[in-house]
């Protein structure tokens, strides 16, 4: 039997040794997010990896860049612009020097190593004992979380203990703003951008222990801001800020056997949440608050949120520890991937990387909303609110394709517009209207939230059902829906796909029930 990738543990996923060839996979395994910001499980030390060995990634849900889509032969109704979740400046990188020797897993000797995702606590912990090329032994503990209590905050804590020496420990905190998406590696679609750097620096500066950044995308013209603040007993020895990167350095004297602590609070936001002129001051204020709270407080708040989550969502399996670990891992990543603000959805890869360009698919309504409806109805409602808020764009999509009424939701999207360049497996999936209607109905059936139906849900059902009436027609004594692609996506453009027809019928039946109840109330 093949050995498990990770040891079987009910509440943890642990990497037992550092192997360069496993790095790309482990970056995804140890990715953290809170539905708003996400970060890949890259090392704090910021090792340089090739495009095939690793991917630094930091993201804001819904923050995208667009590019013109080039076709071999364009036809009316084809999407003209792409949408891609944009890789944002990295502020996690923190290098460590002990008496002038750089802490480097690729040099010296790794005496002990483990990295664990603690699923019950919502944090990643890495423990290392390392011997430098000159024989200095160091114990280092790295902790990281993306806060479930504050959507803008990522927090890092590093503790270093000299084992067989005493001397100076130097921490250097970096900003790397010259980022670009690894499109050629992460996107299998031909000529679907963005290629190269697409985030233009508007401001990059240091302010005491703070590093602050603001930038704007080239095409979508969206601005975002981020920053970091350091908390340490050491004193600043250096501050270097360039055009696209920079760092601040701190030194602290460490006695043999006694640990020293370095903490870094990181914040992200964008003008999707507030006016552009407010985003950088917001980051500065948010970091000031985080500096006062400190890492330990955020970890305690994270544990409270995770206890609340697991009390409702945990599935206990007796007699199969592997399955128990696997189901909890999936539940954890689903929980941390969902948008919670009513403005964003849930990407196919969550916020763990650039895969699928950060697009939201109908999978959310058919597979994710039912789970949240049973365990966390508030999140289920927010995911459906996103569909309501993009209803206007769905109506525009329908009109663009020649429909005189109704709304057609997109197959792949971030903003609500279709951004798949392949009509037969994309736009032709009319069943997506039925999927979203199904999720609206299911949410109501599990929550009894009639106010949601009156305010939003019925409007979604009315417009999607108007589309069914426009796209279908009567043939003899039957209503038929022809020339559509079903959910398998491989049998394209068929007549009377069963799944599509059944979802349309179900949606119409419930829409009528809602209308009748509304009429009775009046």
C-alpha positions as CSV (number, residue, x, y, z in Angstrom):
1,X,0.0,0.0,0.0
2,X,1.3,3.5,-0.9
3,X,2.2,5.6,2.1
4,X,-0.1,8.5,2.9
5,X,1.1,11.9,1.7
6,X,0.6,13.2,5.3
7,X,0.3,11.2,8.5
8,X,-3.2,10.3,9.6
9,X,-4.3,12.7,12.3
10,X,-7.9,13.7,13.2
11,X,-7.4,17.4,13.6
12,X,-4.1,18.1,11.8
13,X,-2.4,17.9,8.4
14,X,1.4,17.7,8.9
15,X,4.3,17.9,6.6
16,X,7.1,15.9,8.3
17,X,10.1,17.0,6.2
18,X,11.0,19.7,3.8
19,X,11.3,18.3,0.2
20,X,11.7,20.8,-2.6
21,X,9.8,18.6,-5.1
22,X,6.7,18.7,-2.8
23,X,6.7,22.4,-2.3
24,X,4.1,23.4,-4.9
25,X,1.5,21.0,-3.6
26,X,2.2,21.9,0.1
27,X,1.8,25.6,-0.7
28,X,-1.8,24.8,-1.5
29,X,-2.4,22.4,1.3
30,X,-1.3,25.0,3.9
31,X,-3.0,27.9,2.2
32,X,-5.2,30.1,4.5
33,X,-8.0,32.4,3.8
34,X,-11.1,33.9,5.4
35,X,-13.3,34.4,2.4
36,X,-11.9,37.9,1.8
37,X,-8.1,37.6,1.7
38,X,-6.2,34.5,1.0
39,X,-2.5,33.5,1.1
40,X,-0.7,30.5,-0.2
41,X,1.4,28.4,2.2
42,X,4.8,29.8,1.1
43,X,7.6,30.0,3.6
44,X,8.2,33.2,5.6
45,X,11.8,33.2,4.5
46,X,10.7,33.9,0.9
47,X,12.8,31.3,-0.9
48,X,13.1,31.9,-4.7
49,X,11.4,29.1,-6.6
50,X,11.0,28.7,-10.4
51,X,7.5,28.9,-11.9
52,X,7.4,25.1,-11.8
53,X,8.5,24.8,-8.1
54,X,6.3,27.3,-6.3
55,X,4.0,30.2,-6.5
56,X,3.8,33.1,-4.1
57,X,0.2,34.2,-3.8
58,X,-1.8,36.7,-1.9
59,X,-5.4,37.6,-3.0
60,X,-8.4,39.7,-2.3
61,X,-11.7,38.0,-3.2
62,X,-13.2,39.7,-6.2
63,X,-10.2,41.9,-7.0
64,X,-9.5,41.3,-10.6
65,X,-7.7,42.4,-13.8
66,X,-9.2,42.2,-17.3
67,X,-7.7,41.7,-20.7
68,X,-9.1,41.8,-24.2
69,X,-9.9,38.2,-25.4
70,X,-8.6,37.5,-28.8
71,X,-10.5,34.9,-31.0
72,X,-9.5,33.1,-34.1
73,X,-13.0,33.9,-35.3
74,X,-15.2,36.2,-33.1
75,X,-19.0,36.0,-33.2
76,X,-21.7,38.2,-31.8
77,X,-22.3,37.5,-28.1
78,X,-18.8,36.2,-27.4
79,X,-17.3,37.8,-24.2
80,X,-14.8,40.5,-25.2
81,X,-12.8,40.8,-21.9
82,X,-11.4,38.3,-19.5
83,X,-11.4,38.5,-15.7
84,X,-8.6,37.1,-13.5
85,X,-8.1,37.1,-9.8
86,X,-4.9,39.2,-9.5
87,X,-1.9,38.2,-7.5
88,X,-1.1,41.0,-5.0
89,X,2.0,42.4,-3.2
90,X,3.5,40.0,-0.8
91,X,4.2,41.2,2.8
92,X,4.8,37.8,4.5
93,X,8.5,37.6,3.7
94,X,10.7,37.8,6.8
95,X,14.4,36.7,6.7
96,X,16.3,35.8,9.8
97,X,20.0,36.1,10.5
98,X,21.8,34.7,13.5
99,X,25.2,36.2,14.2
100,X,25.4,37.1,10.6
101,X,24.4,33.7,9.1
102,X,21.2,33.6,7.2
103,X,18.5,31.1,8.3
104,X,18.2,29.0,5.2
105,X,16.7,25.5,4.9
106,X,18.7,24.9,1.7
107,X,22.0,25.5,3.6
108,X,23.3,24.0,6.8
109,X,21.4,21.1,8.3
110,X,17.7,20.6,9.2
111,X,17.8,18.7,12.5
112,X,14.0,18.7,13.1
113,X,11.1,19.8,10.9
114,X,7.4,19.8,10.9
115,X,4.6,22.1,9.5
116,X,1.0,21.5,10.6
117,X,-2.4,22.9,9.6
118,X,-4.3,22.9,12.9
119,X,-7.8,22.5,11.6
120,X,-9.4,22.9,15.0
121,X,-7.6,26.2,15.6
122,X,-7.4,27.7,12.1
123,X,-3.7,28.3,12.1
124,X,-0.5,26.9,10.5
125,X,2.5,26.2,12.7
126,X,6.0,25.3,11.6
127,X,8.6,24.0,14.0
128,X,12.3,23.8,13.0
129,X,15.6,23.0,14.6
130,X,18.4,24.1,12.2
131,X,22.1,24.0,12.4
132,X,24.0,26.7,10.5
133,X,27.0,25.9,8.3
134,X,29.1,27.3,11.1
135,X,27.5,25.0,13.7
136,X,25.0,27.4,15.4
137,X,21.8,25.6,16.4
138,X,18.5,27.5,16.3
139,X,15.0,26.5,17.2
140,X,12.4,28.5,15.2
141,X,8.6,28.4,15.5
142,X,6.5,30.1,12.8
143,X,2.8,30.7,13.3
144,X,0.4,32.2,10.7
145,X,-3.3,32.9,10.5
146,X,-5.8,34.7,8.3
147,X,-8.2,36.2,10.7
148,X,-11.9,35.0,10.8
149,X,-12.6,37.8,13.3
150,X,-11.3,40.6,11.1
151,X,-11.5,40.1,7.3
152,X,-8.6,42.5,6.5
153,X,-6.0,40.9,8.8
154,X,-3.3,38.3,8.4
155,X,-1.0,37.7,11.5
156,X,2.4,36.1,11.8
157,X,4.5,35.3,14.8
158,X,8.1,34.0,14.7
159,X,9.9,32.8,17.8
160,X,13.7,32.1,17.7
161,X,15.7,30.4,20.4
162,X,19.6,30.1,20.2
163,X,20.4,26.5,21.4
164,X,24.2,26.5,21.6
165,X,25.2,30.2,21.3
166,X,24.2,33.7,22.2
167,X,24.3,36.8,20.0
168,X,22.3,39.0,17.6
169,X,19.2,37.9,15.8
170,X,18.3,40.1,12.8
171,X,14.7,40.1,11.4
172,X,14.1,41.8,8.0
173,X,10.5,42.4,7.0
174,X,9.9,42.8,3.3
175,X,7.3,44.1,0.8
176,X,7.4,42.6,-2.7
177,X,5.2,44.7,-4.9
178,X,6.5,43.8,-8.4
179,X,4.2,40.8,-8.6
180,X,2.6,39.2,-11.6
181,X,0.3,36.2,-12.2
182,X,2.0,33.0,-13.3
183,X,-0.5,32.8,-16.1
184,X,1.5,30.5,-18.4
185,X,1.7,28.0,-15.6
186,X,-1.6,28.3,-13.8
187,X,-4.0,29.0,-16.8
188,X,-4.4,26.3,-19.5
189,X,-6.5,28.6,-21.6
190,X,-4.8,30.0,-24.7
191,X,-4.0,33.7,-24.6
192,X,-6.2,34.4,-21.6
193,X,-4.4,37.0,-19.5
194,X,-3.1,38.7,-17.6
195,X,0.5,38.4,-18.8
196,X,3.3,40.3,-17.0
197,X,2.9,43.0,-14.3
198,X,-0.6,44.5,-14.1
199,X,-0.5,46.3,-10.8
200,X,1.0,49.8,-11.0
201,X,2.5,51.2,-7.9
202,X,0.8,54.5,-6.9
203,X,2.5,54.8,-3.5
204,X,5.0,52.8,-1.5
205,X,6.4,54.1,1.7
206,X,7.6,53.4,5.3
207,X,6.2,55.0,8.3
208,X,8.1,54.1,11.5
209,X,7.4,50.3,11.9
210,X,4.8,50.4,9.1
211,X,5.2,49.6,5.4
212,X,2.3,50.9,3.3
213,X,1.4,50.3,-0.4
214,X,-1.2,51.4,-2.9
215,X,-1.5,50.3,-6.5
216,X,-3.9,50.3,-9.4
217,X,-4.6,47.7,-12.1
218,X,-3.8,48.6,-15.7
219,X,-7.1,47.7,-17.3
220,X,-9.8,47.2,-14.8
221,X,-8.6,50.4,-13.1
222,X,-9.2,49.1,-9.6
223,X,-7.0,50.2,-6.7
224,X,-6.0,48.2,-3.6
225,X,-3.9,48.9,-0.6
226,X,-1.9,46.8,1.8
227,X,0.6,47.1,4.5
228,X,2.4,45.6,7.5
229,X,3.5,46.6,11.0
230,X,6.2,45.0,13.1
231,X,6.0,44.2,16.8
232,X,9.4,43.3,18.4
233,X,11.6,44.0,21.3
234,X,14.4,44.7,18.9
235,X,15.4,48.1,17.4
236,X,15.2,49.1,13.8
237,X,18.6,49.1,12.1
238,X,17.7,49.7,8.5
239,X,14.9,50.9,6.2
240,X,15.1,50.6,2.5
241,X,12.2,51.4,0.2
242,X,12.5,51.2,-3.6
243,X,10.1,51.6,-6.5
244,X,8.5,48.1,-6.1
245,X,10.0,46.6,-3.0
246,X,11.6,47.4,0.3
247,X,12.4,46.2,3.8
248,X,12.9,47.2,7.4
249,X,15.4,45.4,9.6
250,X,15.4,44.9,13.4
251,X,18.1,43.5,15.7
252,X,17.6,41.9,19.1
253,X,20.2,40.3,21.4
254,X,19.3,36.7,22.3
255,X,20.7,34.8,25.2
256,X,21.4,31.1,24.9
257,X,18.3,29.1,25.6
258,X,16.0,32.1,25.7
259,X,13.5,32.8,22.9
260,X,13.0,36.1,21.1
261,X,9.7,37.0,19.4
262,X,9.0,38.9,16.2
263,X,5.4,39.6,15.1
264,X,4.0,41.0,11.9
265,X,0.5,42.2,11.2
266,X,-0.6,42.4,7.6
267,X,-3.7,44.1,6.1
268,X,-5.3,44.2,2.7
269,X,-8.3,46.2,1.3
270,X,-9.5,47.6,-2.0
271,X,-11.7,50.3,-3.5
272,X,-14.4,47.6,-3.9
273,X,-15.0,48.2,-0.2
274,X,-14.6,52.0,0.0
275,X,-13.6,55.1,-2.0
276,X,-10.2,55.0,-3.4
277,X,-8.9,57.9,-1.3
278,X,-9.8,56.0,1.9
279,X,-8.0,52.7,1.3
280,X,-4.5,53.6,2.4
281,X,-5.6,55.5,5.5
282,X,-7.8,52.6,6.3
283,X,-4.8,50.2,6.1
284,X,-2.8,52.4,8.4
285,X,-5.6,52.6,11.0
286,X,-6.3,48.9,10.8
287,X,-2.6,48.0,11.4
288,X,-2.5,50.4,14.3
289,X,-5.3,48.5,15.9
290,X,-3.7,45.1,15.1
291,X,-0.4,46.2,16.6
292,X,-2.2,46.9,19.9
293,X,-4.0,43.6,19.9
294,X,-1.0,41.4,19.0
295,X,-0.7,38.0,17.6
296,X,-1.9,36.0,20.7
297,X,-5.2,37.9,20.8
298,X,-5.9,37.1,17.1
299,X,-5.1,33.5,17.7
300,X,-7.5,33.4,20.7
301,X,-10.2,35.0,18.5
302,X,-9.4,32.5,15.7
303,X,-9.9,29.6,18.1
304,X,-13.3,31.0,19.2
305,X,-14.4,31.2,15.6
306,X,-13.2,27.7,14.8
307,X,-14.9,26.3,17.9
308,X,-18.2,27.9,16.7
309,X,-17.7,26.5,13.2
310,X,-16.9,22.9,14.3
311,X,-19.8,22.8,16.8
312,X,-22.2,23.1,13.8
313,X,-20.2,21.6,10.9
314,X,-18.1,18.7,12.2
315,X,-18.9,15.3,10.8
316,X,-17.6,12.5,13.1
317,X,-16.6,9.2,11.5
318,X,-15.8,6.2,13.7
319,X,-13.5,3.5,12.6
320,X,-11.8,5.3,9.7
321,X,-9.2,7.9,10.7
322,X,-8.1,8.6,7.2
323,X,-11.6,9.5,6.1
324,X,-12.1,11.5,9.3
325,X,-9.0,13.6,8.5
326,X,-10.0,13.9,4.8
327,X,-13.5,15.1,5.5
328,X,-12.4,17.7,8.1
329,X,-9.7,19.0,5.7
330,X,-12.4,19.5,3.0
331,X,-14.8,21.1,5.5
332,X,-12.1,23.5,6.7
333,X,-11.1,24.6,3.2
334,X,-14.7,25.1,2.1
335,X,-15.4,27.2,5.2
336,X,-12.4,29.4,4.6
337,X,-13.1,29.9,0.9
338,X,-16.6,31.4,0.8
339,X,-17.2,35.1,0.4
340,X,-19.1,36.6,3.3
341,X,-19.9,40.1,2.2
342,X,-22.7,39.6,-0.3
343,X,-20.5,41.1,-2.9
344,X,-18.3,38.2,-3.6
345,X,-18.7,34.5,-4.4
346,X,-16.6,31.4,-3.9
347,X,-13.9,30.6,-6.5
348,X,-13.4,27.1,-7.7
349,X,-10.0,27.1,-6.0
350,X,-11.1,29.3,-3.2
351,X,-8.4,31.8,-2.4
352,X,-5.6,29.2,-2.5
353,X,-4.1,30.2,-5.8
354,X,-4.6,31.4,-9.3
355,X,-6.4,28.3,-10.6
356,X,-9.5,28.9,-12.7
357,X,-8.6,32.6,-12.6
358,X,-10.6,33.0,-9.4
359,X,-13.9,32.5,-11.3
360,X,-17.1,31.7,-9.6
361,X,-19.0,28.7,-11.1
362,X,-22.5,27.2,-10.7
363,X,-20.8,24.6,-8.5
364,X,-21.2,27.1,-5.6
365,X,-25.0,26.9,-5.8
366,X,-25.2,23.1,-6.3
367,X,-22.5,21.9,-4.0
368,X,-21.5,24.6,-1.6
369,X,-24.7,26.5,-0.8
370,X,-26.5,23.3,0.4
371,X,-23.6,22.6,2.8
372,X,-23.7,26.2,4.2
373,X,-27.5,26.2,4.3
374,X,-27.3,23.2,6.7
375,X,-24.4,24.5,8.8
376,X,-24.0,28.3,8.4
377,X,-27.1,29.9,6.9
378,X,-25.7,33.4,7.1
379,X,-22.9,32.4,4.6
380,X,-25.4,30.7,2.3
381,X,-27.5,33.9,2.3
382,X,-24.4,36.0,1.5
383,X,-23.5,33.8,-1.4
384,X,-27.0,34.2,-2.8
385,X,-27.0,37.9,-2.2
386,X,-24.0,38.0,-4.6
387,X,-26.2,36.5,-7.3
388,X,-29.0,39.0,-6.6
389,X,-26.6,41.9,-6.8
390,X,-25.4,40.7,-10.2
391,X,-28.9,40.0,-11.5
392,X,-28.7,43.2,-13.6
393,X,-25.6,41.9,-15.4
394,X,-27.3,38.5,-15.9
395,X,-30.2,40.4,-17.7
396,X,-27.6,42.2,-19.8
397,X,-26.1,38.8,-20.7
398,X,-29.5,37.5,-21.8
399,X,-30.2,40.6,-23.9
400,X,-26.7,40.3,-25.5
401,X,-27.6,36.8,-26.7
402,X,-30.9,38.0,-28.3
403,X,-33.3,37.2,-25.5
404,X,-36.2,39.6,-25.2
405,X,-36.7,39.0,-21.5
406,X,-35.2,37.3,-18.5
407,X,-31.7,36.9,-17.1
408,X,-28.9,34.4,-18.0
409,X,-26.3,33.9,-15.3
410,X,-22.7,33.3,-16.5
411,X,-20.7,30.1,-16.4
412,X,-17.5,31.7,-15.4
413,X,-17.3,35.1,-13.8
414,X,-16.1,37.4,-11.1
415,X,-18.1,40.6,-11.7
416,X,-21.3,38.9,-13.0
417,X,-20.5,39.1,-16.7
418,X,-19.7,36.0,-18.7
419,X,-15.9,35.7,-19.2
420,X,-15.6,32.3,-20.7
421,X,-14.3,32.5,-24.3
422,X,-15.8,29.2,-25.3
423,X,-19.5,29.4,-26.0
424,X,-20.5,25.7,-26.3
425,X,-19.3,24.7,-22.8
426,X,-19.7,28.2,-21.3
427,X,-22.6,30.5,-22.2
428,X,-24.7,27.6,-23.6
429,X,-25.0,26.1,-20.1
430,X,-28.5,27.6,-19.5
431,X,-28.9,25.2,-16.6
432,X,-27.0,27.6,-14.5
433,X,-30.2,29.6,-14.1
434,X,-31.8,26.5,-12.7
435,X,-28.9,25.8,-10.4
436,X,-29.1,29.3,-8.8
437,X,-32.9,29.0,-8.5
438,X,-32.4,25.6,-6.8
439,X,-30.0,27.1,-4.3
440,X,-32.5,30.0,-3.6
441,X,-35.3,27.5,-3.0
442,X,-33.1,25.2,-0.8
443,X,-32.0,28.1,1.3
444,X,-35.6,29.0,1.9
445,X,-36.6,25.4,2.7
446,X,-33.8,25.0,5.3
447,X,-33.9,28.5,6.8
448,X,-37.5,29.6,6.4
449,X,-36.1,33.1,5.5
450,X,-39.2,34.5,3.8
451,X,-37.8,38.0,4.0
452,X,-34.9,37.0,1.7
453,X,-37.4,35.5,-0.8
454,X,-39.5,38.7,-0.8
455,X,-36.4,41.0,-1.1
456,X,-34.2,39.1,-3.4
457,X,-35.0,35.4,-4.1
458,X,-38.3,35.8,-5.9
459,X,-36.7,38.5,-8.2
460,X,-34.0,36.0,-9.2
461,X,-36.6,33.3,-9.9
462,X,-38.9,35.6,-11.8
463,X,-36.1,36.7,-14.2
464,X,-34.6,33.3,-14.7
465,X,-38.0,31.8,-15.3
466,X,-38.7,34.5,-17.9
467,X,-35.6,33.4,-19.7
468,X,-36.9,29.7,-19.7
469,X,-40.1,31.0,-21.4
470,X,-38.0,32.9,-24.0
471,X,-35.4,30.2,-24.7
472,X,-37.9,27.3,-24.8
473,X,-41.0,26.7,-27.0
474,X,-43.9,24.4,-27.4
475,X,-43.6,21.5,-29.8
476,X,-46.9,19.8,-30.2
477,X,-48.1,19.5,-26.6
478,X,-44.7,19.7,-24.9
479,X,-42.5,22.6,-23.8
480,X,-39.0,21.9,-25.1
481,X,-35.6,23.6,-24.5
482,X,-33.2,23.0,-27.4
483,X,-29.6,23.9,-28.2
484,X,-28.1,24.0,-24.7
485,X,-25.2,22.4,-22.9
486,X,-25.9,20.2,-19.9
487,X,-23.8,20.1,-16.7
488,X,-21.4,17.4,-18.1
489,X,-20.0,20.1,-20.4
490,X,-18.7,17.5,-22.8
491,X,-21.9,16.9,-24.7
492,X,-22.4,20.3,-26.0
493,X,-25.5,21.9,-27.7
494,X,-28.2,19.3,-27.3
495,X,-31.9,19.3,-27.3
496,X,-33.9,18.7,-24.1
497,X,-31.1,18.0,-21.7
498,X,-32.8,16.2,-18.8
499,X,-31.0,18.1,-16.1
500,X,-31.7,21.5,-17.7
501,X,-35.4,20.7,-18.2
502,X,-35.9,19.3,-14.7
503,X,-34.3,22.3,-13.1
504,X,-36.4,24.7,-15.2
505,X,-39.6,22.8,-14.2
506,X,-38.6,22.8,-10.5
507,X,-37.8,26.5,-10.6
508,X,-41.1,27.4,-12.2
509,X,-43.1,25.3,-9.7
510,X,-41.5,27.1,-6.7
511,X,-41.7,30.5,-8.3
512,X,-45.5,30.0,-8.6
513,X,-45.7,28.9,-4.9
514,X,-43.8,32.1,-3.8
515,X,-46.1,34.3,-6.0
516,X,-49.2,32.7,-4.5
517,X,-47.9,33.2,-0.9
518,X,-47.1,36.8,-1.6
519,X,-50.6,37.4,-3.1
520,X,-52.2,35.8,0.0
521,X,-50.2,38.2,2.3
522,X,-51.7,41.2,0.4
